[in-house]
Amino acid sequence: MKEGDILEAEMKENHMVLKPKILIDKIPESEFELSKQGKKKVKEALKDIKKGALK
């Protein structure tokens, strides 16, 4: 680790555990567009998640 790194702090028993993390910028929806096939796959995946049908 070095100065400026992002850390997650967690208490475990009587110890503080620090885990290094990486931040990823979120892309605004206005900057990307899924194809019709991509939109269909996302829609199907969300349905499967709601049904609990995950592999």
ABEGO torsion letter per residue (X at the ends): XBBGBBBBBBBBEABBBBBBBBBBBBBBAAABBBBAAAAAAAAAAAAAAAAGBBX
